[in-house]
């Protein structure tokens, strides 16, 4: 049974993680479309301006969404889900505070919102809150909350996050980085770590969402009948339909009747299935990239992230993007830049290239030569290796070249407000 948190009714514990990257994740159901209802938080409980928080946000005219706030000193930054939550319905929320220049939040395994405001690293984090921000003068939530967890130092891909959103217990996902886990079932307030929750008020018991927990320990002694191979495009693995089976201990398998379209990337994982029908957690993914000719490529780097574009004076366009080496198969040697001024991208011939030299933030940029004033251009950036492997992403950004550049900012005002 889940627990219900309301005004002056919540849980607190010592901080389960104190340095980035930190992940906060749980299931929640909220009866109201309202702003400021706290779901989870890690904070310095002695001050008002040092906390990482998941909470609701609703504009005066608009739908209620979920925000992941990072408040460090006088700086506040947040990522916001791309869709609204539905009242009185169980949703899964996943917020990652990757480093001091990137945070993201997902609702039900997708609908991701990102933010890249650069702040200082949070300091003094000493308390975890469920249904509350454990800072001075705490703000509370109004939710049913279940399966709360804190991770530290792990890279999550889309498949990992979707596993949690589809009902896998945190005890089955990235367990090596799981710092604290509270199922919030009566009588089991702490299941991982030493962070026992302390209730304030009287959190009531509510129906729990459907969760897939690890099998009881005795189940692991039942004989394994077969390992199953699962596949999915771009990390979204379909665990409903295996594509092959293999004997435990076998090192290779032939997967027949595969028709993988050109320019796609596929993830394969392996699970051991016991005679009782339970399956083990997934193995690390084997990634297969198919090039534009339909041939399997060698190991490829990760895809570039967060591609942005801005117009500069002199009819030039500037691109910026990020690259994260976490989980990569191979390090890139550089980035190919492809430009489309109307007829479509020619991915056989890059228009420019930028060498890879990972800095502290993983940020890269490139500025075009003077282009035709008023003409709209599209750009796609792909990571490549000297061996000829290249990511197959086709996402692009576009903007019109402007000889005058952006107009100057006018009417800028400032005010002071205590928070």
C-alpha angles and dihedrals in degrees: 000000000000123000127245120223124194141154107329090356114103147105132258135185138166115288108284091201131016107180132054139292093061128165123200116190139163146134119265141176119196126192094203138059094220143133127252101021105146119221103173136348145172113205150153097259093202097064138039099227109056114076148111110219142178111204144144124269129192124177120216089259111027147053126298114256137173123260131194107210127198111193114184117169108305094344123095123184131169144182119214131204115248094232136041125254120244116239119244092015130111112249131177117227125194122184124181125191095194100175138329091285102045137050131160139183130200131194117211093350096305140036088093124193121192136195128190104186108143117232137162117273112274114255137192096027105169109151141053121208131196111195088359144065101233095212126113110301091013121220115218139206137232106220149111104246130190142162096024116182141172122208128186132196099001131127112225121198125198092268093054092051092045090053090059092044091052092056107273113148115243084241086073100045127069091335093170089068097038106118100173136005129185116180088187092221114145109270096016107072093148124037103155131037128358096286103116113186122239114208122219115202115352112304106204128223119256135176111286125231117249108272132179108223128191113274118264112271094255090060091069090067094061113103118267111237099191145337115244127214119214128190138197139168118249092356097305096122120195106225091176094072123039116208096205144359130220138180118264108264095025114130101203142026136187113233109203130208098023116165105181112178120233116267096026136121123216132195121210124193134179128221129184113229119206126212090255089062098252119130132214122239114279122275119238109287123262106215122212121189122199116204128219091272093055095253125131112253131216119256111312133205123246118279120264112259137218099009111196135178135201134181119240131195115272093047092284127141126210125207126200129183143158132233124200117196092197110123095000121154093213136358116255123241092208149319127273116215119209123194128199120192095175117308095071136263120308101209091182093069121039117212093214142352135216122203119237116245110151112219129189094282101032090235122151134181145182133188123208127227118254109303134193110294111246094011117128116228132191124210133196124186123204130182116232141183130220088247091067101260115137133177113252100218116139100189113129144180126218140198140159119254111243123193090201097048125213118335118255117264113255134184094030112170135176135203136180121238128172116228 
